[in-house]
Amino acid sequence: MRVLVRIGLLVALACFTVLAQEESKPAAPATPADFKIPPEASKLPNPVKPTPTSLAQGKKTYGFDCAMCHGKEGDGKGDIAGDMKSKLSDYRDPAALKDLTDGDLFYIIKNGKGEMTGEGDRLKNDEIWNIVNYVRSFAKKGGAAPATKAPGS
């Protein structure tokens, strides 16, 4: 009888341990299909004007935090981008950001998306808005020609 009680206690302890480990695991990151920007974030207006000062500050922060993946010139070909499985957008192409509001970009930079971790509270809001302004400037520099469809496609 003592053996059965010990076996029962060991089984119960094993089940408890497995359940405790499952609860302590971090939630899986949202897949791109699951990623949704809240409507209120999407409507958020950019309070920082894209002045030369804003763009210079955005460029500096982008260089430290974003260029390693998104490329120095926003082409999506940073040093780390080659190791990533997802294809990064070429921000020099105006079509790359045309469906994203400044509020969307702010939300993504602050909170992350997919493999990209967000800045969270590490940067002040104005610093994030400066990055938004700088990223928007890539398409205005005339880097990449917009993609065109081949005839018959």
C-alpha positions in Angstrom: 0.0 0.0 0.0 2.8 2.4 0.8 4.3 1.8 -2.6 1.0 2.8 -4.3 0.8 6.0 -2.2 4.4 7.0 -3.1 3.8 6.3 -6.8 0.6 8.4 -6.7 2.5 11.3 -5.0 5.3 11.1 -7.6 2.8 11.2 -10.4 1.0 14.1 -8.8 4.3 15.9 -8.3 5.3 15.3 -11.9 2.0 16.6 -13.2 2.2 19.7 -11.0 5.8 20.4 -12.3 4.8 20.1 -15.9 1.8 22.5 -15.4 4.0 25.0 -13.5 6.5 24.9 -16.4 3.8 25.4 -19.0 2.4 28.5 -17.1 5.9 30.1 -16.8 6.6 29.9 -20.5 6.4 33.2 -22.3 3.6 33.6 -24.8 4.6 32.9 -28.4 5.1 36.0 -30.4 2.2 37.0 -32.6 2.4 35.7 -36.2 2.2 38.3 -38.9 -1.4 37.2 -39.6 -2.2 37.8 -35.9 -0.5 41.2 -35.7 -3.1 44.0 -35.4 -2.4 47.7 -34.7 -5.2 49.1 -32.5 -7.4 51.6 -34.3 -6.6 54.3 -31.7 -2.9 53.8 -32.3 -3.3 54.0 -36.1 -5.1 57.4 -35.8 -2.5 58.9 -33.5 -1.2 62.1 -35.2 2.6 62.7 -35.3 3.2 65.7 -33.0 6.8 66.2 -34.2 7.3 68.1 -37.5 9.9 66.6 -39.9 12.3 69.5 -39.4 16.0 69.2 -40.1 16.6 68.8 -36.4 14.0 66.0 -36.1 15.4 64.2 -39.1 19.0 64.5 -37.8 18.0 63.1 -34.4 15.9 60.3 -36.1 18.8 59.4 -38.3 21.1 59.1 -35.3 18.7 56.9 -33.4 17.9 54.8 -36.5 21.6 54.3 -37.0 22.0 52.8 -33.5 18.7 50.8 -33.3 17.3 50.1 -36.8 20.0 50.1 -39.5 21.5 46.8 -38.5 18.4 45.1 -39.8 16.6 47.7 -42.0 19.8 49.0 -43.7 21.6 52.3 -43.4 19.6 53.7 -46.3 16.3 51.9 -45.4 16.7 49.3 -48.2 16.0 46.3 -45.8 19.5 44.9 -46.3 21.2 45.6 -43.0 23.9 43.3 -41.7 21.5 41.2 -39.6 18.8 41.1 -42.3 20.6 38.3 -44.2 20.2 36.1 -41.2 16.5 36.7 -40.8 13.9 34.6 -42.5 11.5 37.4 -43.2 12.0 39.8 -46.1 12.3 43.4 -44.9 10.7 46.2 -46.8 12.7 48.7 -48.9 11.6 52.0 -47.4 13.1 53.9 -50.3 10.1 52.6 -52.3 7.1 54.9 -51.6 4.8 51.9 -51.9 6.4 50.2 -48.9 4.9 52.6 -46.4 1.9 54.0 -48.2 -0.7 51.9 -46.3 0.9 52.8 -42.9 0.0 55.9 -40.9 2.6 57.6 -38.8 0.6 56.2 -35.8 1.1 52.7 -37.2 4.9 53.2 -37.6 5.0 54.7 -34.0 3.2 51.6 -32.7 5.4 49.2 -34.5 8.7 50.9 -33.4 7.4 51.2 -29.8 5.9 47.7 -29.5 7.7 45.6 -32.1 6.3 43.3 -34.8 7.2 39.7 -35.5 10.9 39.2 -34.9 11.4 42.9 -34.3 11.5 43.8 -30.6 10.0 47.2 -29.8 11.7 50.1 -28.1 9.2 50.1 -25.3 10.1 52.7 -22.7 13.8 52.8 -23.7 13.1 55.7 -26.0 11.0 58.8 -25.3 8.0 59.3 -27.5 9.6 62.3 -29.4 12.6 60.1 -30.2 10.3 57.5 -31.7 8.5 60.2 -33.7 11.9 61.4 -35.0 12.5 57.9 -36.3 9.1 57.9 -38.0 10.0 61.1 -39.7 13.4 59.8 -40.7 12.0 56.5 -42.1 9.4 58.6 -44.1 12.3 60.6 -45.6 13.8 57.6 -47.3 11.1 57.5 -50.0 11.6 61.3 -50.6 15.3 60.8 -51.4 14.4 58.9 -54.6 16.4 55.8 -53.7 14.5 52.9 -55.3 12.1 53.1 -58.2 8.6 51.9 -57.4 8.0 48.3 -58.4 6.0 48.0 -61.6 4.0 45.1 -62.9 5.3 43.2 -65.9 2.8 43.2 -68.9 0.3 40.4 -68.6 0.7 39.8 -64.9 
